[in-house]
């Protein structure tokens, strides 16, 4: 887990535990209504943790895919596009329209 994901999990668990302590009356917070924001805040951070966790896996897969594509491109030994023109920036079908 990345540092961001770990900190989101820590904030989520802390917020949920504090919120439950306030809501159940284990900790008296009379006159401090703002303390009741801890439970929904913890739930929000738990959701963010889940999103970040899923994106970490997807990002890792994307990085592996991009590295393999880059390695296959570099190992082909040519820096020219498929059309064979060194100054080409277009895709191959664009040349078919020009030639026709």
Order of alpha helices (4+ residues) and beta strands (2+ residues): alpha-alpha-alpha
